[in-house]
Amino acid sequence: IAIGMVKEAEIAIAERVLSQTAAGRLSRLIQAYSLPVSLLDSSVQRHLDGQLCTIDDMYPYLLVDKKNAGKTIKIVLLEAIGRVKDDLPQPVEKQVISNILCPDIIVHRPTSPLSPFEPTVPGSKSITNRALLMASLGAGACKLKGMLLSDDTV
């Protein structure tokens, strides 16, 4: 349930409903109660025994939730801690869910120059540190938005 809360918060960020700061706070509150916030947590890994499933394996199970309408997955999107969007479950595209539940992302060096952009980083220490590492490997200036500001990230 705790991991699901974090993943739904990440979906709410992707849907531009929840701030990264609020999601980071939610994650830290959950961790303060010694609950896992990721499938990579050691307490979860002990139970998984190395077995993982893909989004295509999970998707049929996501469709049976009572909030859904046919093949449309609906999720209660958090706007802030203690407040949800429109007090109703909202439809969320499969691609958004896939991006959030994806276990990892492979980054390939571009074959041609990229247009400038400003990546928005979720309010997560782990992702902030990864974004800082990726920025340090790039050529030229990099401006990151939404990083978690804490003693061990910046």
Secondary structure, 3 states (H helix, E strand, C coil): CHHHHHHHHHHHHHCCCCCHHHHHHHHHHHHHCCCCCCCCCHHHHHHHCCCCCCHHHHHHHHCCCCCCECCECEECCEEECCEEHHHCCEECCHHHHHHHHCCCCCCCCCCCCCCCCCCECCCCHHHHHHHHHHHHHCCCCCCCECCCCCCCCC
